[in-house]
Amino acid sequence: MKRYNLLIVLLLLIFNVTTAQKKNSPAADLSILKETKSKIEATVPLVVQHLQNIATKESDNNIVTNGKIAVGKEYKILESEWFLYRNNMKNCILNNSSKKAKKCMEYHTQYLRNTLINYNNYITNLTKKNGYLGVEGDTKFDFKPAEIATKLSEAYFNANDAAGRMKADQKREFLDQTMSDDNKLSPYAQLAQLAP
């Protein structure tokens, strides 16, 4: 009887490890990276459109030209931090014990959260109703820094748990996906051209 119990336990253990090693396993879902990338990128055409509205109203194309340069600088800061965040989170998991990895990830998530908040404050102030030159309208963004940071943190904590059940090569391959071009922010100039 004991041998059958041991066999069942071993089979369950093998099943759990195999499930954790699948990239699309719910415990190892990092699709939030693409979702975050899309939300960040979607802000640019909206801001540029607002600047264009101001420039049209004031008959001054310098407003949109200079505004695009200023927004581009803010986007570049966020783009740089987004790259660093993904790389640092990957390294937190690869190079630390589970407990140290969590502290490491909390630190980097807080830093990204602050950068997201700064970017959000900038674009919100630029586009709010009765803002710069009093252009009517209030541009709405699907961009909530605290919510984004929380979802990213949860996804990476789950990825850390899943990676702990993987072999070294599988863990590295799994975490390398976070740095893929699919998760990289598109260049600002390209996004700025998408404004209607």
Secondary structure, DSSP 8 states (H G I E B T S, - for coil): -HHHHHHHHHHHHHHHHHHHHSTT-GGG--THHHHHHHHHHHHHHHHHHHHHHHHHHHT-HHHHHHHHHHHHHHHHHHHHHHHHHHHHHHHHHHHS-HHHHHHHHHHHHHHHHHHHHHHHHHHHHHHSTT-GGG-S-----S--HHHHHHHHHHHHHHHHHHHTTS-HHHHHHHHHGGGSGGGS---HHHHHTT--
